[in-house]
Amino acid sequence: MKKRTGIYGGSFNPIHLGHVSLAKALAESSLVDEMWLLVSPQNPFKANANLLDDETRLRLTRLAVSDVPGVEVCDREFSLPRPSYMFNTLTALSREHPDREFVLVIGADNWERFPDWYRSSDILAAYRVVIYPRPGFVLPDVPKGVTIADTPLLDISSTAIRRRIANDPDYDGEGLPPAVWKEIKATGLYR
């Protein structure tokens, strides 16, 4: 039986407690056996104006989950053509890890835009998809092969955290894993 590996892609700019809590909850669920946080170098739907470099985001993501059982960090998209298209990533991972069944994990916000994704119908035909709730997004009926996860609804935003780091001298790292906040403070990231 193949190991079911959830692929949760994101910019993780920066990774926050919402990301970590979700990955941990899914790793402990019956939906997957493990979670891989896939650090994306370039989301086709997002501008990269405030994006930290790949290696820094990768390092912060590894710090955030270093002690979380069942959660690993994946940098596979760093060696694929950009922008990063999930179909290409899943195809490459499946070819390289035939012992695993990859399961795409996306938020309700991304599900709303899923028809616009590159080769979205091919993803649905070849991979199971797990959708997690996001504040302000209602999930309609979903097709076969798509599951709505029963995970905590955490309203934490990387954008809001970046803004607070840049503008609030009293910001204390709320919403960030302690090791990530320590690294951000020590290096002056997002200031």
Summary of the structure (lengths in Angstrom):
residues: 191
radius of gyration: 16.2
end to end distance: 47.6
largest distance: 51.7
contacts: 563
relative contact order: 0.20
helix: 39%
strand: 18%
